[in-house]
Amino acid sequence: MPKISDLMRFLPDFGKTLRDFRTMRGLSVEDVATAAGIAPSALRDMEAGKRGAPSVATVNSLADALRLTKAERGDLINASELGHPMLRAALGQEPEEKAESSFSAAILVFLIADIRGYTSFTQQRGDQAAARLATRFAELASGVAERWDGRVVETRGDEVLCAFASARQAVSAAGELQARYTEEADSHPEIPPGIGVGLDLGEAVRVEDGYRGAALNRAARLCALAGAGEVLVSPGIVYVAPHVDGVRFVARGQEYLKGFADPVQIVLAETAGLIEAGETPPESAEETGEG
């Protein structure tokens, strides 16, 4: 009798299934990515198996972009579900070994966001309601980060930490996350009405459970300063990405941040409703060193 692990090789591969549907229709990566509202680099990684199957919402967006039939859509959804790391681990398949980078550090953009009024909400509604809210917020953040070619690195209660290789895409993701949370709050008036977001960039060292570096600390302090509905960024973000579609940078003066000896310039990334949830990301991911 064959072992379960031996049968794993017969399970549909999400990346291959996605690529087959795209090529059968004669569509380019850029065509599908634009129609689905994700970055082309993210789609290439999915097809190459460099990242796991995306969220259900993204899978459905891809199916719509490919104009799949009902049966084909079912095949794509099944491939995404069967490719989930937890399922493969349960069936006895060891995760593939990833090649180690030759670099011990990298320059990245970090986005930290949390829910304003979460502690009061927990006291009033209880731990279960708070846990559901935190889970939903993490889902929103994961979907937004995925669309802008970033990823959620860590969640702690109502706080999420995301990493991006592009400052422009990180700022755009912050604006969309604000918009999506506002939609959620409008639909569920019982939850806190807003979130605060902070962004900074810099060199960070990869450790087992995430990253360490001054950029993360500054992003966390900026997040703490941000009011509900605000995105605060460091001057480094503005220097690297001075022009972001739908965003206006407004100087907010200097602040002494905990853990930093000198005052830090604070900049508000004001969207004023210009970045709408669902806006199509740029056609290609840009490196952090964009000019």
Secondary structure, 3 states (H helix, E strand, C coil): CCCHHHHHHHCCCHHHHHHHHHHHCCCCHHHHHHHHCCCHHHHHHHHHCCCCCCCHHHHHHHHHHHCCCHHHHHHHHHHHHHCCHHHHHHCCCCCCCCCCCCCCEEEEEEEEEEECCHHHHHHHHCHHHHHHHHHHHHHHHHHHHHHCCCEEEEEECCEEEEEECCHHHHHHHHHHHHHHHHHHHHHCCCCCCCEEEEEEEEEEEEECCEEECHHHHHHHHHHHHCCCCEEEECHHHHHHCCCCCCCEEEEEEEECCCCCCCCEEEEEEECCCCCCCCCCCCCCCCCCCCC
